[in-house]
Structure formats: C-alpha cells, structure tokens
Amino acid sequence: MSVEASSSTRATITPELEHTLALSRGRPHPPSPLTAVEPDHARHQSWRWAEQTVGSSGSAPEDPAYAAPGRDLPVPSGEPYTWSVAEVLAGFAHGLTTPVELLAVLQRRWADPALAPEAVLRAVPGAEEAAAESTRRWAEGRPRPLEGVPFGVKDIIDVAGAVVTCGSWQTGDRVAEADATVVARLRAAGAIPVAMLATTEFACGDAHNARYGPLRNPWDRRRWTGGSSSGSGAALAARLLPLALGTDTGGSIRIPSALCGTTGVKPTYGLVPRTGVASLSWSLDHVGPMARTAADLDLVLPLLAGPDGLDPSVPPAAASVLARPAPEPGTLTIGRLGGWFHDRVGSAVLAAYDAALAVLADLGARVVDVDLDAAELPPPFVHDDGWLVFYSELASTQEGNLERADLFDAGTAARLACGQVPSGADYLRALRRRPAVQRLFHEAMAATGVDLLATPGPGGAAPMLDDLLVSVDGTAYNHHQVLPRCTRIFDYTGMPAVMLPSGHPDHLPAALQLVAPLWHDRVALAAARAYQGATAHHLARPEHS
C-alpha cells in the first residue's frame, strides 16, 4: 500500500474511531458497587477445567451433606468469644451458651480500645432478633448447619438493610436493598450477619483510608493488617468474631490472614458467586470465608458454593467438587515452589515455612521441589500480567466515579491512574495468555505427581503504618513489592489457595500457603486441617485478645 493510500485510510478511520470512543466513553458502566457482577464476556477460562475434573452435571445441593450440629461435638473450653465456628456450635449444642448471650459478649468487645475497634464499622440491623430466633431453634431441637454463628461482612458485600460504603466517600451512606448471595446462603444455614467490617477503599485503596482511617493490627497496633479484607483479619485475630467474609483480587483474603495469624481460603474462581459484591477486577475477584481454623473453612465453604443463576462465572458443576471425600494427608505429594516464590522472603519466614513442610512430611506427605522459573511463562511474567488485568479492569469498574475523583483516597487514585495507561490490546493480550498459564501450572503438577503447591506467605512482618515498608532481612521494600508476591499469581490463574499460620518469629505471625489445581479446593483444605491438627500456631492470640 502506498504512503498516500495509507494516509487516506488512516484519515478515514481515525475520525470514525474517535467518534466510536467518544460514544462509548460517554456512556460508562454504572460505578461499582452498582455493577456487582460483570456480563458473560468476563467468564473465566477455567470452565474447561471444571468439565475435565468434575463433569458438566451437578449443582449445589439444597441440603448440604454437612449435618446439623449435635451433641456428638466435643465440649469446648475457655471463654465463648475465643471459640472457633465448630466450638461455637458445640457450645450451643451442649447448652454452655446461647446465640443471644454470645452476641452480647462479642458486641461489648467491639469497642474495646485494646483490641481492634477500627475493624467493626457498624452493627448490622436485626442481628439481635436473628440471635433470638436461633436461640429458640436450639431450644426446640431444630438447628440449621450454622445456627446462631455470628459473622462479619467486608464492607463491599451487600447485607440487606445495612449501610455498605465500600470504604469510600463515593458511596455516601448507601443502604443495600438485598443480601449478596454469600450472605443469603449463610443466613439460610442459620448464621447471623452481625457487623460490617473495614476495608480499603473499593478493596484497593490506601492503608490510611480517607473515610475511616487506618486499621491497626491486633498483634502490634503500630502495624497494618494488610489489605483489603483488613477488618475481617483483624476482627478474627482480636476474637471479635469467629467467622468473616472477605474478597481476594490480589491476595486480600490471604494477606490479612497471614499478617493477623488467622486462616483464609481463596476458592477456585467460579466456585462461589459474587452477586451483590462490589466489583474491583471482575476476572480476578473471588469471595470466600475467613476464620481461625481450616476445619471451619471446610465447614463453611460448601454452604457458599454453587451457581445462583446470576453470576455467569459459576458453572453448573461448581458445587459438586466439594462433595468428594477429602484426601488423607499421607497420600499427598506437595510441591515446594522455589525461585521467584522465595525471593524477597525473609530467612525467619522461610524457616517457618520449611518447618511447616517438615510437619506435613511427618504426617506422611511427600515433599518435592518444583521450579517454574524456567517455564515458557515464568512467575514474574504471570505476576505482571495479573497486575495489568487488575489495573485495566479497575479503570473500567470505577470510570463512572471519575467525575468525583476528588473523593477517592490517594491509593485508589494512584491505581486508577495506572489503569488509564494500558491499551485495549495490552489488556486483551494478558487475558488471552491466562488459559496457557493455567495449563502450564496443571501440566507442571501432573508431570511431577504433585497434588498441591506450597509457598511461603508474605516475605516479612506486617508493615508499620507510618511508612508501609516491609523489611526482608534488613532490606526495606514498599509493601506492594512483597505482600502480593506469592498471592496475585493465583488470582490470575483462579486456583484455590489456603493461607494459614506457620509460626511466630519475633512474636509476629508468619504463614504457609497451600495451592491446589482448579476445582480441588478440598485438597488444600484437607492438608491445612491435618497441619493444624498437628500444630498449635493457629491457636496463638495477640497479647490483648
């Protein structure tokens, strides 16, 4: 084509493109949280793994195969506010306390300045009435699977009648009209939403939240909890609640769990519906439970799983993956990821990690080294593609709020600015690579006979709030360079991952991450349960809790 013809073609196309872009940009999607689930084009590529590993049939059971709690549960000891979910149910079953009494005890703790008062933003209306109903059900011998268990909700997840602000001035005092699917499912199981919990703005903003201020870590109130399910992690660590809901787009269930010494699971992408949850980055967003034990997560996750007919990312077979029997830890092979996953990880964290793998080996698991650094798409490349998808999708979910950009906090504004840089081709290239990365991880695991992958949690202790730096063996890094290093990759691949305490070097929590193939969530939970059955790191508490 001649230069003149090329110029002529460009002169014709460019005005048409500019006109099209002007029309498109003039009608942005409603800002999050109003657009809680993205349309069908956002469907994750991991559907085909569901078809291969689960089959195309199956749906969430009406009555999950987790029997209503009874007197066969062990009698718990200690103060009720310290109990796990299973212990709360046992306490109710044995008549040691009631849902009404437990709620009253927890409510008194929420404002205690020695604990984590910033974690609880507000009480959920109707909690007392729900506790009274649960107390009656226990007295009448008709409890549901989670009858009377109080839980907290991250402030980007809708609870009917509650103010849900997404940690932002953008939302005003928005009152949710209906429960998010995950909240509705827990209610149907008898659990009670009692408190809205702090988050960074739209789950991506600065640690120093512009609307509510910073959230301090119960282990050391000079430090941060990690974002963005920060209130959920802090409330669990401070024994303000036994159960919470969080979301994870780059590590936001797992990082607060790690830095607060609690346990959290990021499910397989598409296992749990996101309906009623403010969208941050729709092809990376996950919703999941956070608690203090893997046994509690294994109890709660099946009640959240399966299609709701509204979130297109959840395939019909999703719930049936959790009906499989959990494997015995002695039958598992665990791949110890090195290279990228050990860089920027301090020696104390690595020592706790290696000790955790030794415990799993003592339980019968086989531990082998797996190195992905020489792969065609190595971890640094995958990590960066995850960032690219995140920034691009964030720019889309928040474009409707740009007219009020002065209301964003500094962290959100900075991320939005990054989201304006990638081109459409850049974004789509990162999306198109995802199936290849999923295949790479699954093939690497199959080739080495590995059932699970293991990584350390965050490479250093929780950052100080005054500088948000993470020290790794004396070298200071911005927290973005360390905290999501071992987590964001698995949001991009959609693979399920459990984060759990592995020790307390220098009296602060360290963590172990266990990652399973897509749709094998219960494998990771089974290994985590076995580990916690042989150790006591998950029972450690902050000094004032």
Number of C-alpha atoms within 10 A of each C-alpha: 6 7 8 9 10 11 12 11 11 12 11 11 12 11 11 12 11 11 12 12 12 11 11 11 12 10 11 14 17 15 19 24 23 14 18 23 23 20 13 10 9 15 18 22 20 22 20 14 17 21 16 10 14 18 15 16 11 15 17 21 14 7 11 15 12 15 11 14 19 17 13 9 14 14 16 18 11 7 9 20 18 23 19 23 24 19 19 27 29 22 24 25 23 17 13 14 16 25 27 19 14 21 22 13 15 19 16 10 19 24 15 13 10 14 25 27 20 23 32 26 21 17 17 19 16 14 18 16 12 22 27 16 17 26 20 17 16 20 14 9 10 13 23 20 24 26 29 32 29 28 27 29 29 30 33 31 30 30 29 19 15 23 22 27 27 29 27 25 17 22 19 12 13 14 15 17 13 14 19 21 24 28 25 19 15 22 21 15 22 22 24 28 28 28 27 29 31 34 36 33 29 25 28 24 24 22 24 19 21 19 17 17 14 21 28 24 31 30 26 16 15 15 21 27 31 33 31 30 33 32 34 39 38 34 29 30 32 27 25 31 30 29 27 27 26 31 31 25 27 30 29 30 33 37 32 32 35 30 33 35 32 31 32 34 32 32 29 26 30 31 33 28 28 30 24 25 28 28 29 28 22 24 26 24 25 30 27 25 25 34 28 30 25 28 20 22 23 22 14 22 22 22 25 22 26 24 23 18 12 15 21 21 28 24 26 23 22 29 26 21 24 23 14 11 10 16 14 14 23 15 12 22 21 28 25 21 19 16 12 16 23 18 13 21 22 20 15 19 27 21 16 21 24 17 14 21 23 15 17 24 18 14 18 15 19 19 19 15 13 18 17 17 16 9 12 11 15 15 21 14 12 20 20 15 22 25 18 22 23 26 22 23 21 25 20 20 26 22 21 18 18 15 8 11 15 12 17 23 22 17 17 23 18 13 18 25 12 17 21 14 13 14 11 9 9 14 19 14 14 17 20 11 13 20 16 15 20 21 14 17 19 18 13 17 20 12 9 14 14 23 20 22 23 25 23 31 33 33 29 29 26 29 23 19 18 10 10 19 20 25 21 20 14 8 10 16 17 13 21 11 13 21 31 21 25 27 28 24 24 24 25 29 26 28 23 26 31 27 32 35 33 30 25 17 15 9 13 17 30 31 32 26 27 25 27 26 25 25 29 24 26 24 26 28 28 20 25 25 20 18 25 22 13 12 15 12 19 22 15 16 19 18 12 12 18
